[in-house]
Amino acid sequence: MTTQPLQPLLHPNHPNRVELDELAARAISIVTEPPGPRAQEMIARALPHLSPSLIHCYPLMVKRASGCMVEDVDGNIYLDAEAGVATASTGHCHPAVADAIAAQSQVLIHICGTDFHYPGYGAMCEKLGALVQHIGPNSHHWQTFLTNSGTEAVEAAIKLSRHHTGRSNLIAFRGGFHGRTLGALSLTASKSKYRRRFGPLLPGAFHATYGDAASVEELFTTVTAPDDVAAIVVEPVLGEGGYVVPAPEFLRKLREICDRHGIMLVFDEVQSGMGRTGKMFAAEHTGVVPDIVLAAKGIASGMPLGAMIAKKEIMTWPAGSHGSTIAGNPVAIAAGLATIELLEKELVANSARVGDALKAALKQKLARETIVTDIRGVGLMIGVELATPELAGAVANLCFKRGLLLLECGKKAIRFSPPLIITDAQANAAADVFVAACRDARESVARKA
């Protein structure tokens, strides 16, 4: 007996593909000043039931999204230049990703990759190992532990580094963000509010100056002997800490230090990886090969998936020493495999090309804007530094009111991290809104002075 393949089913209230495609092609359209009445009503109803730890940068109640465009419940259309914190790498509801999710959900949703085998888990691990092979001269075989998130990938790296080396201490960098669970939080040093009243954190976590490898050597002479250090954990491009691109020799010198002292070098590519910088991994820009690579965010277009990818000779922990019930979920993996296929086919290249054009446009259009002190970044990971934190906040809020979604980072910067599908026209539109917001914020401050 032959059986027909299962067909993806849509919820009866789900908009059809034509409507989503139409939304993706829309321009910014603010029909009522946000938050509109419907958003205000829904937010007011929800807030009493939510954890107050949630930030909610803007009073935005999203109805649906497609491509680079987001529609709120009042009919306002926004251009998304933050991609759910650099996560919606293929854009919102990419049909290939949505179809993969729908098809997988008809066959197998969960079985637990810690205890059983299923095809997607091995395929994803094999694929990630192959991708890491492109980071510099690399003959290593790589093995992968899948997680639900970036912070879980960091936790796994901490445990593996300690187990493999038999050491306990860790070195990270001021300005770095590695997550909010206790181990990852011990490495995070981007904002003190993340750590306030959560101590004591992991003992033996020390912080050096980002971009300065000599500051690591200084730690060896002041607070921790190198043979007590299990790992140095670093973002190849600083993310939440300000979108800072270090000089290439920084990572090279960290590799030399780790080789000299038997320390694991861990690259946290949770935000900078998966095509964000115009390469699959930011480390490819320098060719420095770490011992462990961490990925998440853009790996599955918003589905909960992360990965700790390590050299086989480092994966010395025994069976049962680490695991997760839901990590590597079949549906998340299906989204991840579809995402990586799109990245490899065209989106990594698009990130490099449009990112270069967007950064050049911002530099040209903001050349005489006195409140802008720096424009930096690589690929579609671009940071614009403002003169003060107050100006950064004002510019970001003006952009929101005018239909451009951006997030702040560092002390006084704004990050551009749009979906990697963004077009030249959309990038130009984002630049125009941002430039006008900078001008108006400066004039507003001048009037108040």
C-alpha positions in Angstrom: 0.0 0.0 0.0 1.3 3.4 -0.9 0.7 6.4 1.3 0.6 10.1 0.3 3.2 12.4 1.8 1.8 14.5 4.7 1.0 18.0 3.6 1.7 21.0 5.8 -1.5 22.4 7.4 -2.2 26.0 8.3 -4.2 27.1 11.3 -7.6 28.4 10.0 -6.8 31.9 11.1 -3.3 31.9 9.6 -2.9 34.4 6.7 -2.2 32.8 3.4 1.1 33.0 1.6 -0.1 35.7 -0.7 -0.9 38.0 2.2 2.4 37.3 3.8 4.2 38.1 0.6 2.3 41.3 0.3 3.3 42.3 3.8 7.0 41.6 3.0 6.8 44.0 0.0 5.2 46.8 2.0 6.9 50.0 2.9 7.0 51.6 6.3 3.5 52.9 7.1 2.5 54.5 10.4 -1.3 54.9 10.4 -1.6 55.7 14.1 1.0 56.9 16.5 2.4 53.9 18.3 1.4 52.5 20.6 -2.1 52.6 19.0 -5.3 52.0 21.0 -5.4 48.2 20.4 -1.7 47.8 21.4 -2.3 49.9 24.6 -5.2 47.8 25.5 -3.5 44.4 25.0 -0.2 45.5 26.7 -2.1 46.8 29.7 -3.9 43.5 30.0 -0.8 41.4 29.6 1.6 43.3 31.9 0.1 42.2 35.3 0.8 38.6 34.3 4.4 39.0 33.0 7.7 38.8 34.9 8.9 42.3 35.5 12.4 41.2 34.5 11.3 41.6 30.8 12.6 44.8 29.4 10.2 45.6 26.5 12.2 48.3 24.7 9.2 49.6 22.9 5.4 49.4 23.4 5.1 47.2 20.3 2.4 44.5 20.1 3.2 42.5 17.0 0.4 40.9 15.0 2.4 39.3 12.2 5.7 39.6 10.3 7.1 38.7 6.9 10.5 39.2 5.4 11.8 42.4 6.9 8.4 43.9 7.7 6.5 43.8 11.0 2.8 44.7 11.4 1.4 45.6 14.8 -2.2 45.1 16.0 -3.2 48.7 15.0 -2.0 48.2 11.4 1.3 50.1 11.6 4.0 48.6 9.3 7.6 48.7 10.6 10.9 47.9 8.9 12.8 45.5 11.1 16.5 46.3 11.4 17.1 44.3 14.5 15.7 40.8 13.5 14.6 39.8 17.0 18.1 40.5 18.3 19.9 39.2 15.2 17.9 36.0 15.3 15.5 36.1 12.3 18.4 35.6 9.9 16.2 34.5 7.0 13.6 37.1 7.7 10.2 36.6 9.3 8.3 33.5 8.2 10.5 32.6 5.3 8.4 30.1 3.3 11.2 27.5 3.1 11.7 27.6 6.9 7.9 27.7 7.6 7.3 24.7 5.3 10.1 22.8 7.0 8.6 23.5 10.4 5.1 22.5 9.3 6.2 19.3 7.6 8.3 18.2 10.5 5.6 18.9 13.0 3.4 16.4 11.1 5.9 13.6 11.6 7.9 13.9 14.8 7.8 16.8 17.3 9.8 15.3 20.2 11.6 12.1 21.2 14.7 13.4 23.2 18.1 13.5 21.5 19.8 12.6 24.8 18.2 9.2 24.8 17.3 8.3 21.2 18.5 8.8 17.7 16.6 10.6 14.9 17.8 11.7 11.5 17.8 15.5 11.9 20.1 15.5 15.0 23.0 13.8 13.3 22.4 15.8 10.1 22.6 19.1 11.9 25.7 18.1 13.9 27.4 16.9 10.7 26.5 20.2 8.9 27.8 22.4 11.7 31.1 20.5 11.8 31.5 21.0 8.1 30.8 24.8 8.4 33.4 25.2 11.2 35.9 23.6 8.8 35.9 26.9 6.9 37.4 28.9 9.9 41.0 29.1 8.9 43.5 26.2 8.2 41.5 23.4 9.8 41.9 19.6 9.6 40.1 18.9 12.8 37.0 16.7 13.2 34.3 18.5 15.0 31.6 17.2 17.3 28.5 19.0 18.4 26.2 19.2 21.4 22.9 20.9 20.5 21.2 23.3 23.0 18.0 25.3 23.2 19.8 28.7 23.3 23.0 30.6 23.3 23.3 30.8 27.1 23.0 27.0 27.2 25.8 26.6 24.7 28.0 28.8 26.9 27.1 26.6 29.9 28.1 23.5 28.0 31.4 25.1 26.9 32.2 25.9 30.6 31.5 22.3 31.7 33.4 20.8 28.8 36.4 23.1 29.2 36.6 22.3 32.9 36.2 18.6 32.4 38.8 18.4 29.6 41.5 20.5 31.2 40.9 19.6 34.9 41.0 23.3 35.7 38.4 25.6 37.0 39.1 29.2 36.2 37.7 31.2 33.3 38.6 34.4 31.5 36.2 36.6 29.6 36.2 40.2 28.7 34.6 43.5 29.9 31.8 44.4 27.5 31.1 40.8 26.7 27.6 39.3 26.9 27.3 35.5 27.2 23.9 35.0 28.7 22.0 35.3 32.0 22.1 31.8 33.5 24.5 31.7 36.4 27.5 30.2 34.6 27.1 32.3 31.6 26.3 35.3 33.7 29.7 34.9 35.5 31.3 35.6 32.1 28.9 38.4 31.1 30.3 41.9 31.8 28.4 44.2 29.6 26.0 45.8 32.1 26.1 45.6 35.9 22.3 45.3 36.1 22.5 41.7 34.7 24.6 40.7 37.7 23.1 42.8 40.5 21.9 40.8 43.5 22.5 37.4 41.8 25.8 36.6 43.5 27.8 34.8 44.4 28.4 33.7 40.8 30.9 31.1 39.7 34.2 31.6 41.5 37.3 31.9 39.4 35.8 34.0 36.6 38.1 36.9 35.6 37.7 39.7 33.1 40.3 41.3 30.8 40.0 44.3 28.5 38.3 43.5 25.2 40.7 43.9 22.3 43.8 43.9 24.5 45.5 40.5 24.6 48.2 41.9 26.9 45.5 42.4 29.6 45.1 38.6 29.7 48.8 38.2 30.4 48.4 40.7 33.2 45.7 38.5 34.8 48.2 35.7 34.9 50.6 37.8 37.0 47.9 39.3 39.3 44.9 37.0 39.9 45.2 33.6 38.3 48.0 31.4 37.2 47.6 30.2 33.6 47.7 26.6 34.6 44.5 27.2 36.6 42.6 28.5 33.6 40.3 26.2 31.7 39.1 28.5 29.0 39.2 32.0 27.5 35.7 32.9 26.2 35.5 35.7 23.7 33.1 37.2 21.1 35.0 37.6 17.8 32.9 40.7 17.3 31.5 42.3 20.5 27.7 42.1 20.4 25.5 43.5 23.1 28.6 45.3 24.4 28.6 47.7 21.5 29.2 46.0 18.1 32.9 46.5 18.4 35.2 44.8 15.8 38.6 44.1 17.3 41.9 44.3 15.4 42.7 41.0 13.7 45.8 40.4 15.9 43.7 40.3 19.0 42.2 36.9 18.3 45.6 35.7 16.9 47.3 36.6 20.2 44.6 34.9 22.2 45.2 31.7 20.2 48.9 32.0 20.9 48.3 32.4 24.6 46.0 29.4 24.8 48.4 27.2 22.8 51.2 28.2 25.2 49.3 27.4 28.4 47.0 24.6 27.3 43.9 26.7 27.7 40.7 26.2 25.6 39.9 29.1 23.3 36.1 29.5 23.1 34.5 31.7 20.4 31.1 32.9 21.4 29.5 33.4 18.0 25.9 33.4 19.3 25.3 36.8 17.8 28.1 37.2 15.2 27.7 33.7 13.6 25.4 32.3 10.9 26.2 34.9 8.3 25.7 38.0 10.4 29.2 39.4 9.5 29.2 38.4 5.8 30.9 35.1 6.7 29.3 32.1 8.2 31.3 32.7 11.3 33.0 36.0 12.2 36.2 34.1 13.0 36.6 33.5 9.3 37.6 37.1 8.9 40.8 36.4 10.8 41.3 32.7 10.1 41.9 32.0 13.8 40.6 28.5 14.7 39.3 28.2 18.3 38.8 25.0 20.2 35.1 25.5 20.7 32.6 27.5 18.7 29.2 28.5 20.1 26.2 29.3 17.9 22.5 30.1 18.4 20.3 33.1 17.4 20.3 33.0 13.6 21.0 29.3 13.4 17.2 28.4 13.1 15.5 31.7 12.1 14.0 32.1 15.6 13.3 28.5 16.6 15.0 27.5 19.9 18.3 26.0 18.8 21.9 26.5 19.8 25.1 24.5 19.5 28.4 23.9 21.2 30.8 22.7 18.5 34.2 21.4 19.7 37.2 19.6 18.3 36.8 15.8 18.7 40.0 15.5 20.9 38.4 17.9 23.4 35.1 16.1 23.6 36.4 13.8 26.3 33.4 13.9 28.7 31.7 10.6 29.2 28.2 9.5 28.4 25.6 11.1 30.7 27.9 13.9 31.9 25.8 16.4 30.0 22.4 16.3 28.3 19.1 18.1 27.6 15.6 16.8 27.3 14.4 19.2 24.5 17.6 20.6 23.0 18.0 19.5 19.4 14.2 19.2 19.1 13.2 17.8 15.6 11.1 20.8 14.7 13.9 23.3 15.6 16.4 21.2 13.7 14.2 21.2 10.6 14.1 25.0 10.8 17.9 25.0 11.3 18.7 22.9 8.3 16.4 25.0 6.1 18.0 28.1 7.5 21.6 27.0 6.8 20.6 26.0 3.2 19.4 29.5 2.6 22.4 31.1 4.3 24.8 29.0 2.1 22.9 29.6 -1.1 22.7 33.4 -1.0 22.1 35.1 2.3 25.7 35.1 3.7 26.8 36.8 0.4 23.8 39.2 0.7 24.9 40.1 4.2 28.4 41.0 3.1 27.2 43.0 0.1 24.3 44.9 1.6 26.1 45.4 4.9 29.0 47.1 3.1 26.6 49.4 1.2 24.6 50.2 4.4 27.7 51.1 6.4 28.9 53.3 3.5 25.6 55.0 3.2 25.4 55.7 7.0 29.0 57.1 6.9 28.2 59.3 3.9 24.8 60.6 5.2 26.0 61.1 8.8 29.4 62.6 7.9 28.4 66.0 9.2 26.2 64.9 12.0 28.0 66.0 15.2 26.1 63.7 17.6 27.5 60.6 15.8 31.0 59.7 17.0 31.6 56.4 15.2 30.2 54.0 12.6 31.7 50.5 12.8 30.9 46.9 12.0 31.2 44.2 9.4 28.5 42.6 7.3 25.0 43.3 8.7 26.4 43.8 12.2 26.8 47.6 12.3 27.0 49.9 15.3 26.5 53.6 15.3 27.9 55.4 18.4 26.2 58.5 19.6 27.7 61.2 21.8 25.7 60.4 24.9 23.4 57.6 26.2 20.5 60.1 26.2 21.0 60.8 22.5 21.2 57.1 21.7 17.9 56.5 23.5 16.2 59.5 21.8 17.3 58.4 18.4 16.2 54.8 18.9 12.8 56.0 20.2 12.3 58.4 17.3 13.1 55.6 14.8 10.4 53.4 16.5 7.8 56.1 16.3 8.6 56.5 12.6 8.5 52.8 11.8 12.1 51.6 12.1 12.9 48.9 14.6 16.4 49.2 16.1 18.0 48.2 19.4 20.7 50.0 21.5 23.9 48.3 22.6 27.0 49.2 24.6 26.8 52.4 26.6 25.6 54.7 23.8 25.4 52.9 20.5 22.6 51.7 18.3 22.9 48.4 16.4 21.8 47.6 12.9 21.2 43.8 12.7 18.4 43.3 10.1 17.4 40.0 8.6 20.0 38.9 6.1 17.5 39.0 3.3 17.3 42.8 3.5 17.3 44.5 0.1 19.3 47.6 -1.0 16.0 49.6 -1.1 15.1 48.6 2.4 18.7 49.3 3.7 18.5 52.8 2.1 15.0 53.4 3.7 16.4 52.4 7.1 19.4 54.7 6.7 17.1 57.6 5.7 14.9 57.2 8.8 17.9 56.9 11.0 19.6 59.9 9.6 16.5 62.0 10.0 16.1 60.8 13.6 19.7 61.8 14.4 19.1 65.3 13.0 15.9 65.8 14.9 17.3 64.4 18.2 20.2 66.9 17.9 17.9 69.8 17.2 15.7 68.8 20.1 18.6 68.7 22.5 19.8 72.1 21.1 16.4 73.7 21.8 16.4 72.5 25.3 19.9 73.7 26.0 
